[in-house]
Amino acid sequence: PEIAGKYVVDYDLVSSVSANNQTQRSEIFRNGVGLADSLSEVTGRSGELDTMSGGAVVEMNGTTDTIDLRVQTTGGTITVTNRRLRMIRVGP
């Protein structure tokens, strides 16, 4: 964001994996560092749709800070659909 302050950052997504009993993990990162409060994990079966969501309160400097959402699986291929990442400024 271009305005420094405190932000609520949250996400939700739908995912599926190509192999049975694989852990899917999603997490928000600020400047390349994972925000533990935002971590979501599910164990999926091949072809099932799983929902993951999470969020965190983050201080942003308004100039160089970045936010991204990363998703991974312990095996097979993960497909992500219906994803949303939202940032709402809640204070200075």
C-alpha positions as CSV (number, residue, x, y, z in Angstrom):
1,P,0.0,0.0,0.0
2,E,1.0,3.6,-0.5
3,I,-0.3,4.7,3.0
4,A,1.6,3.6,6.1
5,G,-0.4,2.1,8.9
6,K,-1.9,-1.0,10.5
7,Y,-3.8,-3.3,8.1
8,V,-5.9,-6.4,8.5
9,V,-4.9,-8.8,5.7
10,D,-7.0,-11.9,5.1
11,Y,-7.6,-14.5,2.4
12,D,-9.6,-17.5,1.4
13,L,-9.2,-19.9,-1.4
14,V,-10.4,-23.3,-2.7
15,S,-7.8,-25.9,-3.6
16,S,-7.4,-29.5,-4.7
17,V,-4.5,-31.9,-4.9
18,S,-3.7,-34.6,-7.4
19,A,-2.5,-37.1,-4.8
20,N,-4.2,-38.6,-1.7
21,N,-3.5,-37.6,1.9
22,Q,-1.3,-34.6,1.0
23,T,-1.0,-31.5,3.3
24,Q,-1.9,-28.2,1.6
25,R,-0.5,-25.1,3.3
26,S,-1.3,-21.4,2.7
27,E,0.2,-18.4,4.4
28,I,0.5,-14.6,4.0
29,F,4.1,-13.3,3.7
30,R,5.2,-9.7,4.4
31,N,8.5,-8.8,2.7
32,G,9.2,-12.5,2.2
33,V,8.6,-13.6,5.8
34,G,5.7,-15.8,6.7
35,L,3.1,-14.5,9.2
36,A,2.5,-17.4,11.5
37,D,-1.0,-16.1,12.5
38,S,-2.1,-16.5,8.9
39,L,-1.1,-20.1,8.4
40,S,-3.8,-22.6,7.2
41,E,-3.3,-26.3,6.6
42,V,-5.6,-29.1,5.4
43,T,-5.0,-32.7,4.4
44,G,-6.7,-33.4,1.1
45,R,-7.6,-36.3,-1.1
46,S,-7.2,-36.4,-4.8
47,G,-9.9,-34.4,-6.6
48,E,-11.6,-33.1,-3.4
49,L,-12.1,-29.4,-3.0
50,D,-10.7,-28.0,0.2
51,T,-11.1,-24.5,1.6
52,M,-8.3,-22.6,3.4
53,S,-8.4,-19.2,5.0
54,G,-6.4,-17.0,7.3
55,G,-5.5,-13.5,8.3
56,A,-3.2,-11.3,10.3
57,V,-2.8,-7.7,11.5
58,V,0.2,-6.2,9.8
59,E,2.2,-2.9,10.1
60,M,3.0,-1.5,6.6
61,N,5.5,1.3,6.0
62,G,3.7,2.7,2.9
63,T,6.7,2.6,0.6
64,T,8.6,-0.7,0.4
65,D,6.6,-3.3,2.3
66,T,5.0,-6.0,0.1
67,I,2.3,-8.7,0.8
68,D,1.9,-12.0,-1.0
69,L,0.0,-15.2,-0.5
70,R,1.8,-18.6,-1.0
71,V,0.3,-22.0,-1.3
72,Q,2.1,-25.3,-1.4
73,T,1.5,-29.1,-1.1
74,T,3.6,-31.9,0.3
75,G,3.1,-34.0,-2.8
76,G,1.4,-34.1,-6.2
77,T,0.1,-30.9,-7.9
78,I,-2.0,-28.3,-6.2
79,T,-4.7,-26.4,-8.1
80,V,-6.0,-23.1,-6.6
81,T,-9.3,-21.5,-7.5
82,N,-11.7,-18.9,-6.1
83,R,-8.9,-17.0,-4.3
84,R,-9.2,-13.7,-2.6
85,L,-6.6,-11.6,-0.8
86,R,-7.9,-8.4,1.0
87,M,-6.1,-5.6,2.9
88,I,-8.1,-3.1,5.0
89,R,-6.3,-0.2,6.7
90,V,-7.5,0.0,10.3
91,G,-5.2,2.5,11.9
92,P,-2.1,4.7,11.6
